[in-house]
Amino acid sequence: MFLTTKYLQNNMKYIFKIIVTSFAVVISSYLLSGGIHVDNYITAIFVAIVLSVLNIFLKPILILLTIPATILSLGIFLLVINAFIIVVAANVVDGFRVDSFGWAFVFSIILSLVTFLLELPDKIKTKKIQIKRIKNEQ
């Protein structure tokens, strides 16, 4: 396979996202240590990978099947879908335990917030680069 710059950039973005998500899993599980248990950082990496795979394949199907509930709840039902995906990940990954659906629900919210905060510096840097390119092209 011929490696192009675009191919390498896409893979680096995916690896960066997995690393950030695994850090977010560790931080979120620490904040919710009463009901979310992650054995070690290697487990957190596997959780991040499984969550990304489930978000790619399972989440669109669940969203499609629950369109009426999502519309009636003004989108809040998507949080329930996220919690369900976390419960599925807990059943797949050894060393990752979720005590209840409620803990998974709270974990999904905290995980999203922590991931957003960890990715924020990179997003700001990327926007600055894009703005600089636009100014250079003018």
DSSP file (Angstrom, degrees, kcal/mol; ACC not computed):
  #  RESIDUE AA STRUCTURE BP1 BP2  ACC     N-H-->O    O-->H-N    N-H-->O    O-->H-N    TCO  KAPPA ALPHA  PHI   PSI    X-CA   Y-CA   Z-CA
    1    1 A M              0   0    0      0, 0.0     2,-0.5     0, 0.0     0, 0.0   0.000 360.0 360.0 360.0 132.5    0.0    0.0    0.0
    2    2 A F        -     0   0    0      1,-0.0     2,-0.6     0, 0.0     0, 0.0  -0.663 360.0-138.3 -80.9 121.0    1.3    3.4   -1.0
    3    3 A L        -     0   0    0     -2,-0.5     2,-0.2     4,-0.1    -1,-0.0  -0.697  23.9-174.6 -85.5 119.8    1.6    5.7    2.0
    4    4 A T     >  -     0   0    0     -2,-0.6     4,-2.3     1,-0.1     5,-0.2  -0.678  38.1-111.9-106.3 165.8    0.4    9.2    1.3
    5    5 A T  H  > S+     0   0    0     -2,-0.2     4,-2.5     1,-0.2     5,-0.2   0.897 119.2  52.0 -61.9 -40.8    0.6   12.2    3.5
    6    6 A K  H  > S+     0   0    0      2,-0.2     4,-2.4     1,-0.2    -1,-0.2   0.901 108.8  50.7 -63.3 -42.1   -3.2   12.2    3.8
    7    7 A Y  H  > S+     0   0    0      1,-0.2     4,-2.1     2,-0.2    -2,-0.2   0.925 112.6  46.1 -61.9 -45.6   -3.3    8.6    4.8
    8    8 A L  H  X S+     0   0    0     -4,-2.3     4,-2.4     1,-0.2    -2,-0.2   0.884 111.3  52.4 -65.6 -39.0   -0.7    9.2    7.5
    9    9 A Q  H  X S+     0   0    0     -4,-2.5     4,-2.2     2,-0.2    -2,-0.2   0.914 109.4  49.3 -63.2 -42.7   -2.5   12.3    8.8
   10   10 A N  H  X S+     0   0    0     -4,-2.4     4,-2.0     2,-0.2    -2,-0.2   0.904 112.4  47.7 -64.1 -41.1   -5.8   10.3    9.1
   11   11 A N  H  X S+     0   0    0     -4,-2.1     4,-2.6     2,-0.2    -2,-0.2   0.897 111.1  50.8 -66.5 -39.8   -4.1    7.5   11.0
   12   12 A M  H  X S+     0   0    0     -4,-2.4     4,-2.7     2,-0.2    -2,-0.2   0.882 108.9  51.8 -65.1 -37.5   -2.4   10.0   13.3
   13   13 A K  H  X S+     0   0    0     -4,-2.2     4,-2.4     2,-0.2    -1,-0.2   0.912 111.0  47.9 -63.4 -41.8   -5.7   11.7   14.0
   14   14 A Y  H  X S+     0   0    0     -4,-2.0     4,-2.2     2,-0.2    -2,-0.2   0.923 113.2  46.8 -65.3 -44.6   -7.2    8.3   14.9
   15   15 A I  H  X S+     0   0    0     -4,-2.6     4,-2.5     2,-0.2    -2,-0.2   0.911 112.3  50.8 -63.7 -42.6   -4.3    7.4   17.1
   16   16 A F  H  X S+     0   0    0     -4,-2.7     4,-2.7     1,-0.2     5,-0.2   0.921 110.1  50.2 -59.3 -44.4   -4.5   10.8   18.8
   17   17 A K  H  X S+     0   0    0     -4,-2.4     4,-2.6     1,-0.2    -2,-0.2   0.889 110.5  49.5 -62.9 -40.7   -8.2   10.4   19.3
   18   18 A I  H  X S+     0   0    0     -4,-2.2     4,-2.4     2,-0.2    -1,-0.2   0.918 112.4  47.5 -64.7 -43.8   -7.7    6.9   20.9
   19   19 A I  H  X S+     0   0    0     -4,-2.5     4,-2.2     2,-0.2    -2,-0.2   0.931 114.1  46.6 -63.7 -45.7   -5.0    8.3   23.2
   20   20 A V  H  X S+     0   0    0     -4,-2.7     4,-2.4     1,-0.2    -2,-0.2   0.920 113.5  48.9 -62.9 -43.7   -7.1   11.3   24.3
   21   21 A T  H  X S+     0   0    0     -4,-2.6     4,-2.4     2,-0.2    -1,-0.2   0.881 109.3  52.4 -65.3 -37.4  -10.1    9.1   24.8
   22   22 A S  H  X S+     0   0    0     -4,-2.4     4,-2.0     2,-0.2    -1,-0.2   0.902 110.1  48.2 -66.8 -39.0   -8.1    6.6   26.9
   23   23 A F  H  X S+     0   0    0     -4,-2.2     4,-2.7     2,-0.2    -2,-0.2   0.912 111.5  51.1 -61.9 -41.7   -6.9    9.5   29.1
   24   24 A A  H  X S+     0   0    0     -4,-2.4     4,-2.9     1,-0.2     5,-0.2   0.869 107.5  53.0 -64.6 -36.8  -10.5   10.7   29.4
   25   25 A V  H  X S+     0   0    0     -4,-2.4     4,-2.5     2,-0.2    -1,-0.2   0.923 111.2  46.4 -62.7 -44.1  -11.6    7.2   30.4
   26   26 A V  H  X S+     0   0    0     -4,-2.0     4,-1.9     2,-0.2    -2,-0.2   0.938 115.9  44.6 -64.4 -46.9   -9.0    7.1   33.2
   27   27 A I  H  X S+     0   0    0     -4,-2.7     4,-2.2     2,-0.2    -2,-0.2   0.930 115.6  47.2 -63.9 -45.6   -9.9   10.6   34.4
   28   28 A S  H  X S+     0   0    0     -4,-2.9     4,-1.8     1,-0.2    -1,-0.2   0.889 111.5  50.3 -65.3 -39.8  -13.6   10.0   34.2
   29   29 A S  H  < S+     0   0    0     -4,-2.5     7,-0.3    -5,-0.2    -1,-0.2   0.851 109.8  51.9 -68.3 -32.0  -13.3    6.6   36.0
   30   30 A Y  H >< S+     0   0    0     -4,-1.9     3,-1.1    -5,-0.2    -2,-0.2   0.919 110.3  47.8 -66.7 -42.8  -11.3    8.3   38.7
   31   31 A L  H 3< S+     0   0    0     -4,-2.2    -2,-0.2     1,-0.3    -1,-0.2   0.820 121.7  36.6 -66.5 -30.0  -14.0   11.0   39.2
   32   32 A L  T >X S+     0   0    0     -4,-1.8     4,-2.1    -5,-0.2     3,-1.8  -0.254  73.5 143.4-114.4  43.3  -16.7    8.3   39.3
   33   33 A S  T <4  +     0   0    0     -3,-1.1    -1,-0.1     1,-0.3    -2,-0.1   0.629  60.8  71.2 -64.2 -12.7  -14.7    5.7   41.2
   34   34 A G  T 34 S+     0   0    0     -3,-0.2    -1,-0.3     1,-0.1     3,-0.1   0.794 120.6   7.9 -72.1 -27.2  -17.8    4.6   43.1
   35   35 A G  T <4 S+     0   0    0     -3,-1.8    64,-2.8     1,-0.2     2,-0.5   0.500 118.1  68.2-133.9  -7.5  -19.4    2.9   40.1
   36   36 A I  E  <  -A   98   0A   0     -4,-2.1     2,-0.5    -7,-0.3    62,-0.2  -0.975  58.4-172.3-120.5 128.6  -16.9    2.9   37.2
   37   37 A H  E     +A   97   0A   0     60,-2.8    60,-2.6    -2,-0.5     2,-0.5  -0.974  11.1 176.9-129.6 122.3  -13.8    0.7   37.5
   38   38 A V  E     -A   96   0A   0     -2,-0.5    58,-0.2    58,-0.2    57,-0.1  -0.991  18.4-153.4-121.7 121.7  -10.8    0.6   35.1
   39   39 A D        -     0   0    0     56,-2.2     2,-0.3    -2,-0.5    -1,-0.1   0.912  66.4 -26.5 -64.4 -46.2   -8.0   -1.7   36.1
   40   40 A N     >  -     0   0    0     55,-0.1     4,-1.7     1,-0.1    -1,-0.1  -0.918  69.6 -85.0-158.4-179.5   -5.1    0.0   34.4
   41   41 A Y  H  > S+     0   0    0     -2,-0.3     4,-2.0     1,-0.2     5,-0.1   0.846 121.6  58.2 -69.3 -32.8   -4.1    2.3   31.5
   42   42 A I  H  > S+     0   0    0      1,-0.2     4,-2.0     2,-0.2    -1,-0.2   0.910 106.1  50.5 -61.4 -41.0   -3.9   -0.6   29.0
   43   43 A T  H  > S+     0   0    0      1,-0.2     4,-2.6     2,-0.2    -1,-0.2   0.901 106.8  54.8 -61.3 -40.6   -7.5   -1.4   29.8
   44   44 A A  H  X S+     0   0    0     -4,-1.7     4,-2.4     1,-0.2    -2,-0.2   0.871 105.7  52.3 -62.2 -36.8   -8.4    2.2   29.2
   45   45 A I  H  X S+     0   0    0     -4,-2.0     4,-2.2     2,-0.2    -1,-0.2   0.923 110.5  47.5 -64.3 -43.5   -6.8    2.0   25.7
   46   46 A F  H  X S+     0   0    0     -4,-2.0     4,-2.8     2,-0.2     5,-0.2   0.886 110.3  52.7 -64.6 -37.7   -8.9   -1.1   24.9
   47   47 A V  H  X S+     0   0    0     -4,-2.6     4,-2.8     2,-0.2    -2,-0.2   0.927 109.3  49.5 -61.5 -44.2  -12.0    0.7   26.2
   48   48 A A  H  X S+     0   0    0     -4,-2.4     4,-2.1     2,-0.2    -2,-0.2   0.904 112.7  46.9 -62.3 -41.8  -11.2    3.7   23.9
   49   49 A I  H  X S+     0   0    0     -4,-2.2     4,-2.3     2,-0.2    -2,-0.2   0.932 114.0  46.8 -66.3 -45.4  -10.8    1.3   20.9
   50   50 A V  H  X S+     0   0    0     -4,-2.8     4,-2.8     1,-0.2     5,-0.2   0.910 111.7  51.5 -64.4 -41.7  -13.9   -0.6   21.7
   51   51 A L  H  X S+     0   0    0     -4,-2.8     4,-2.4    -5,-0.2    -1,-0.2   0.902 110.0  49.5 -61.5 -40.1  -15.9    2.6   22.2
   52   52 A S  H  X S+     0   0    0     -4,-2.1     4,-1.5    -5,-0.2    -2,-0.2   0.910 112.6  46.9 -66.5 -40.2  -14.7    3.9   18.8
   53   53 A V  H  X S+     0   0    0     -4,-2.3     4,-2.4     2,-0.2     5,-0.4   0.923 113.8  47.9 -66.0 -43.7  -15.7    0.7   17.0
   54   54 A L  H  X>S+     0   0    0     -4,-2.8     5,-2.2     1,-0.2     4,-1.4   0.882 110.4  52.4 -64.2 -37.7  -19.1    0.6   18.7
   55   55 A N  H  <5S+     0   0    0     -4,-2.4    -1,-0.2    -5,-0.2    -2,-0.2   0.812 112.3  46.5 -67.6 -29.1  -19.6    4.3   17.8
   56   56 A I  H  <5S+     0   0    0     -4,-1.5    -2,-0.2    -5,-0.2    -1,-0.2   0.910 130.0  17.0 -77.3 -43.6  -18.8    3.5   14.2
   57   57 A F  H  X5S+     0   0    0     -4,-2.4     4,-0.6    -5,-0.1    -3,-0.2   0.878 130.9  33.6-101.3 -45.0  -20.9    0.4   13.8
   58   58 A L  H  X5S+     0   0    0     -4,-1.4     4,-2.3    -5,-0.4     3,-0.3   0.890 107.2  62.1 -85.3 -40.7  -23.6    0.1   16.5
   59   59 A K  H  ><S+     0   0    0     -5,-2.2     4,-2.7     1,-0.2     5,-0.2   0.892 101.1  51.5 -59.2 -44.6  -24.5    3.7   17.3
   60   60 A P  H  > S+     0   0    0      0, 0.0     4,-2.3     0, 0.0    -1,-0.2   0.893 111.2  49.3 -60.2 -36.6  -25.9    4.6   13.9
   61   61 A I  H  X S+     0   0    0     -4,-0.6     4,-2.3    -3,-0.3    -2,-0.2   0.933 112.3  47.4 -66.0 -45.2  -28.1    1.5   14.0
   62   62 A L  H  X S+     0   0    0     -4,-2.3     4,-1.4     1,-0.2    -1,-0.2   0.891 111.8  50.6 -63.3 -39.6  -29.4    2.5   17.5
   63   63 A I  H  < S+     0   0    0     -4,-2.7    -1,-0.2    -5,-0.2    -2,-0.2   0.920 110.8  49.2 -64.0 -43.2  -30.0    6.1   16.4
   64   64 A L  H >< S+     0   0    0     -4,-2.3     3,-0.9    -5,-0.2    -2,-0.2   0.904 112.2  48.0 -62.6 -41.8  -31.9    4.9   13.4
   65   65 A L  H 3< S+     0   0    0     -4,-2.3    -1,-0.2     1,-0.2    -2,-0.2   0.744 116.2  43.9 -71.3 -23.0  -34.1    2.5   15.5
   66   66 A T  T 3X S+     0   0    0     -4,-1.4     4,-2.5    -3,-0.2    -1,-0.2   0.065  71.3 122.1-113.0  25.0  -34.8    5.2   18.1
   67   67 A I  H <> S+     0   0    0     -3,-0.9     4,-2.7     1,-0.2     5,-0.2   0.912  75.7  51.3 -54.9 -46.2  -35.6    8.2   15.9
   68   68 A P  H  > S+     0   0    0      0, 0.0     4,-2.7     0, 0.0    -1,-0.2   0.935 112.7  45.1 -59.4 -44.7  -39.1    8.6   17.4
   69   69 A A  H  > S+     0   0    0      1,-0.2     4,-1.8     2,-0.2     8,-0.3   0.885 113.5  51.0 -64.9 -37.6  -37.8    8.6   21.0
   70   70 A T  H  <>S+     0   0    0     -4,-2.5     5,-3.3     2,-0.2     6,-0.3   0.903 112.3  45.8 -66.2 -41.5  -34.9   10.9   20.1
   71   71 A I  H ><5S+     0   0    0     -4,-2.7     3,-1.4    -5,-0.2    -2,-0.2   0.935 113.1  49.1 -67.4 -45.8  -37.3   13.4   18.5
   72   72 A L  H 3<5S+     0   0    0     -4,-2.7    -1,-0.2     1,-0.3    -2,-0.2   0.830 114.6  45.4 -64.1 -31.5  -39.8   13.3   21.3
   73   73 A S  T ><5S-     0   0    0     -4,-1.8     3,-1.4    -5,-0.2    -1,-0.3   0.346 113.2-118.8 -92.6   7.2  -37.0   13.8   23.9
   74   74 A L  T < 5S-     0   0    0     -3,-1.4    -3,-0.2     1,-0.3    -2,-0.1   0.840  75.2 -49.3  57.5  35.8  -35.5   16.6   21.8
   75   75 A G  T > <S+     0   0    0     -5,-3.3     3,-1.5    -6,-0.2     4,-0.3   0.289 112.2 113.7  93.6  -9.9  -32.3   14.6   21.4
   76   76 A I  T X>  +     0   0    0     -3,-1.4     3,-1.7    -6,-0.3     4,-0.6   0.788  65.0  71.5 -67.1 -25.4  -31.8   13.7   25.1
   77   77 A F  H 3> S+     0   0    0      1,-0.3     4,-1.8    -8,-0.3     3,-0.4   0.731  81.2  74.4 -62.7 -20.4  -32.4   10.1   24.3
   78   78 A L  H <> S+     0   0    0     -3,-1.5     4,-2.3     1,-0.2    -1,-0.3   0.822  89.2  59.0 -61.4 -29.4  -28.9   10.1   22.6
   79   79 A L  H <> S+     0   0    0     -3,-1.7     4,-2.2    -4,-0.3    -1,-0.2   0.868 102.9  51.9 -65.9 -35.3  -27.5   10.1   26.1
   80   80 A V  H  X S+     0   0    0     -4,-0.6     4,-2.4    -3,-0.4    -2,-0.2   0.898 108.5  51.0 -66.1 -40.1  -29.3    6.9   26.8
   81   81 A I  H  X S+     0   0    0     -4,-1.8     4,-2.3     2,-0.2    -2,-0.2   0.921 109.5  50.4 -62.7 -43.4  -27.7    5.4   23.6
   82   82 A N  H  X S+     0   0    0     -4,-2.3     4,-1.8     1,-0.2    -2,-0.2   0.911 110.5  49.4 -60.4 -42.2  -24.3    6.5   24.8
   83   83 A A  H  X S+     0   0    0     -4,-2.2     4,-2.2     1,-0.2    -1,-0.2   0.901 109.5  51.9 -64.0 -40.5  -24.8    4.9   28.2
   84   84 A F  H  X S+     0   0    0     -4,-2.4     4,-2.3     1,-0.2    -1,-0.2   0.903 107.9  51.8 -62.0 -40.9  -26.0    1.7   26.5
   85   85 A I  H  X S+     0   0    0     -4,-2.3     4,-2.4     1,-0.2    -1,-0.2   0.872 108.5  51.5 -64.2 -36.5  -22.8    1.7   24.3
   86   86 A I  H  X S+     0   0    0     -4,-1.8     4,-2.3     2,-0.2    -1,-0.2   0.896 108.6  50.9 -67.1 -39.5  -20.7    2.1   27.5
   87   87 A V  H  X S+     0   0    0     -4,-2.2     4,-1.5     2,-0.2    -2,-0.2   0.910 110.4  49.6 -63.1 -41.3  -22.5   -0.9   29.1
   88   88 A V  H  X S+     0   0    0     -4,-2.3     4,-1.1     1,-0.2     3,-0.3   0.923 110.3  50.3 -62.6 -43.6  -21.8   -3.0   26.0
   89   89 A A  H  X S+     0   0    0     -4,-2.4     4,-2.7     1,-0.2     3,-0.4   0.880 106.8  54.9 -62.1 -37.6  -18.1   -1.9   26.1
   90   90 A A  H  < S+     0   0    0     -4,-2.3     6,-0.3     1,-0.2    -1,-0.2   0.827 108.0  49.6 -65.6 -30.4  -18.0   -3.0   29.8
   91   91 A N  H  < S+     0   0    0     -4,-1.5    -1,-0.2    -3,-0.3    -2,-0.2   0.709 115.8  43.3 -78.5 -20.0  -19.2   -6.4   28.8
   92   92 A V  H  < S+     0   0    0     -4,-1.1     2,-0.6    -3,-0.4    -2,-0.2   0.850 104.4  65.0 -92.0 -39.3  -16.6   -6.7   26.1
   93   93 A V  S >< S-     0   0    0     -4,-2.7     3,-1.3    -5,-0.1     2,-0.2  -0.768  75.6-138.1 -96.6 120.6  -13.5   -5.4   27.8
   94   94 A D  T 3  S+     0   0    0     -2,-0.6     3,-0.1     1,-0.2   -55,-0.1  -0.541  91.2  31.3 -69.9 138.7  -12.0   -7.3   30.8
   95   95 A G  T 3  S+     0   0    0     -2,-0.2   -56,-2.2     1,-0.2     2,-0.5   0.419  97.1  98.7  92.2  -1.2  -11.0   -5.0   33.5
   96   96 A F  E <   +A   38   0A   0     -3,-1.3     2,-0.4    -6,-0.3   -58,-0.2  -0.968  50.7 175.9-120.5 114.5  -13.6   -2.3   32.8
   97   97 A R  E     -A   37   0A   0    -60,-2.6   -60,-2.8    -2,-0.5     2,-0.5  -0.949  19.0-167.2-125.3 140.1  -16.7   -2.6   35.0
   98   98 A V  E     -A   36   0A   0     -2,-0.4   -62,-0.2   -62,-0.2     3,-0.1  -0.994  12.5-153.1-122.9 123.8  -19.8   -0.4   35.3
   99   99 A D  S    S-     0   0    0    -64,-2.8     2,-0.3    -2,-0.5    -1,-0.1   0.816  70.5 -10.4 -70.7 -31.6  -21.9   -1.0   38.3
  100  100 A S     >  -     0   0    0    -65,-0.3     4,-1.9     1,-0.1     5,-0.1  -0.970  68.3 -99.8-158.2 170.4  -25.2    0.1   36.8
  101  101 A F  H  > S+     0   0    0     -2,-0.3     4,-2.4     1,-0.2     5,-0.1   0.854 120.4  58.2 -64.8 -34.5  -26.9    1.8   33.9
  102  102 A G  H  > S+     0   0    0      2,-0.2     4,-2.4     1,-0.2    -1,-0.2   0.908 105.7  48.3 -61.3 -43.0  -27.1    5.0   35.9
  103  103 A W  H  > S+     0   0    0      1,-0.2     4,-2.8     2,-0.2    -1,-0.2   0.892 110.8  51.4 -64.0 -38.7  -23.3    5.0   36.4
  104  104 A A  H  X S+     0   0    0     -4,-1.9     4,-2.3     2,-0.2    -2,-0.2   0.893 108.7  52.1 -64.1 -39.2  -22.9    4.4   32.7
  105  105 A F  H  X S+     0   0    0     -4,-2.4     4,-1.5     2,-0.2    -2,-0.2   0.945 114.1  41.3 -61.6 -49.9  -25.2    7.4   32.0
  106  106 A V  H  X S+     0   0    0     -4,-2.4     4,-2.6     1,-0.2     5,-0.2   0.901 113.5  54.7 -65.6 -40.4  -23.2    9.7   34.2
  107  107 A F  H  X S+     0   0    0     -4,-2.8     4,-3.1     1,-0.2     5,-0.2   0.886 104.6  54.0 -60.5 -39.9  -19.9    8.3   32.9
  108  108 A S  H  X S+     0   0    0     -4,-2.3     4,-1.8     2,-0.2    -1,-0.2   0.888 111.1  45.5 -64.2 -37.6  -21.0    9.0   29.3
  109  109 A I  H  X S+     0   0    0     -4,-1.5     4,-2.2     2,-0.2    -2,-0.2   0.949 116.4  44.0 -68.8 -49.0  -21.6   12.7   30.1
  110  110 A I  H  X S+     0   0    0     -4,-2.6     4,-2.9     1,-0.2     5,-0.3   0.905 112.7  53.1 -63.1 -41.8  -18.4   13.1   32.1
  111  111 A L  H  X S+     0   0    0     -4,-3.1     4,-2.5    -5,-0.2     5,-0.2   0.904 109.0  49.3 -61.2 -41.8  -16.4   11.2   29.4
  112  112 A S  H  X S+     0   0    0     -4,-1.8     4,-2.3    -5,-0.2    -1,-0.2   0.922 113.3  46.3 -63.4 -44.2  -17.8   13.5   26.7
  113  113 A L  H  X S+     0   0    0     -4,-2.2     4,-2.4     2,-0.2    -2,-0.2   0.925 114.3  46.6 -65.1 -45.0  -16.9   16.6   28.7
  114  114 A V  H  X S+     0   0    0     -4,-2.9     4,-2.5     2,-0.2    -2,-0.2   0.913 112.8  50.0 -65.6 -41.9  -13.4   15.4   29.6
  115  115 A T  H  X S+     0   0    0     -4,-2.5     4,-2.1    -5,-0.3    -1,-0.2   0.921 110.4  50.8 -61.5 -43.8  -12.7   14.4   26.0
  116  116 A F  H  X S+     0   0    0     -4,-2.3     4,-1.1    -5,-0.2    -2,-0.2   0.932 111.8  46.9 -58.5 -46.8  -13.9   17.8   24.8
  117  117 A L  H  < S+     0   0    0     -4,-2.4    -1,-0.2     1,-0.2    -2,-0.2   0.879 112.7  49.1 -65.5 -37.7  -11.6   19.6   27.2
  118  118 A L  H  < S+     0   0    0     -4,-2.5     4,-0.3     1,-0.2    -1,-0.2   0.828 114.7  44.9 -71.3 -30.6   -8.6   17.4   26.4
  119  119 A E  H  X S+     0   0    0     -4,-2.1     4,-2.2    -5,-0.2     3,-0.2   0.606  90.7  88.8 -86.4 -12.1   -9.1   17.9   22.6
  120  120 A L  H  X S+     0   0    0     -4,-1.1     4,-2.6     1,-0.2     5,-0.2   0.889  83.1  51.9 -57.7 -46.6   -9.7   21.6   22.9
  121  121 A P  H  > S+     0   0    0      0, 0.0     4,-2.3     0, 0.0    -1,-0.2   0.907 112.0  47.5 -59.1 -39.8   -6.0   22.8   22.6
  122  122 A D  H  > S+     0   0    0     -4,-0.3     4,-2.6    -3,-0.2    -2,-0.2   0.892 111.7  50.4 -67.4 -38.6   -5.6   20.7   19.4
  123  123 A K  H  X S+     0   0    0     -4,-2.2     4,-2.3     2,-0.2    -1,-0.2   0.901 111.3  48.1 -65.8 -40.4   -8.8   22.1   17.9
  124  124 A I  H  X S+     0   0    0     -4,-2.6     4,-2.2     2,-0.2    -2,-0.2   0.925 112.7  48.8 -64.4 -43.9   -7.7   25.7   18.7
  125  125 A K  H  X S+     0   0    0     -4,-2.3     4,-2.1    -5,-0.2    -2,-0.2   0.915 111.2  50.2 -61.6 -43.7   -4.3   25.0   17.1
  126  126 A T  H  X S+     0   0    0     -4,-2.6     4,-2.3     1,-0.2    -1,-0.2   0.902 110.1  49.9 -62.6 -42.2   -6.0   23.5   14.0
  127  127 A K  H  X S+     0   0    0     -4,-2.3     4,-2.6     1,-0.2    -1,-0.2   0.898 109.3  51.9 -64.3 -40.1   -8.3   26.5   13.6
  128  128 A K  H  X S+     0   0    0     -4,-2.2     4,-2.3     2,-0.2    -1,-0.2   0.902 110.1  48.9 -62.9 -40.6   -5.3   28.9   13.9
  129  129 A I  H  X S+     0   0    0     -4,-2.1     4,-2.3     2,-0.2    -2,-0.2   0.915 111.7  49.1 -65.0 -42.4   -3.5   27.0   11.2
  130  130 A Q  H  X S+     0   0    0     -4,-2.3     4,-2.1     2,-0.2    -2,-0.2   0.904 111.6  48.8 -63.8 -41.5   -6.6   27.0    9.0
  131  131 A I  H  X S+     0   0    0     -4,-2.6     4,-2.2     1,-0.2    -1,-0.2   0.900 110.5  51.2 -64.9 -40.3   -7.0   30.8    9.5
  132  132 A K  H  X S+     0   0    0     -4,-2.3     4,-2.1     2,-0.2    -2,-0.2   0.898 109.8  50.1 -64.0 -40.5   -3.3   31.4    8.7
  133  133 A R  H  X S+     0   0    0     -4,-2.3     4,-1.7     2,-0.2    -2,-0.2   0.900 109.8  50.6 -64.2 -41.2   -3.7   29.4    5.5
  134  134 A I  H  X S+     0   0    0     -4,-2.1     4,-1.0     1,-0.2    -2,-0.2   0.909 111.0  48.4 -64.1 -42.2   -6.7   31.4    4.5
  135  135 A K  H  < S+     0   0    0     -4,-2.2     3,-0.4     1,-0.2    -1,-0.2   0.882 110.8  51.4 -65.4 -37.8   -4.9   34.7    5.1
  136  136 A N  H  < S+     0   0    0     -4,-2.1    -1,-0.2     1,-0.2    -2,-0.2   0.813 107.0  54.1 -69.3 -29.8   -1.9   33.5    3.1
  137  137 A E  H  <        0   0    0     -4,-1.7    -1,-0.2     1,-0.2    -2,-0.2   0.724 360.0 360.0 -77.0 -20.7   -4.1   32.5    0.2
  138  138 A Q     <        0   0    0     -4,-1.0    -1,-0.2    -3,-0.4    -2,-0.2   0.475 360.0 360.0 -82.0 360.0   -5.6   36.0    0.0
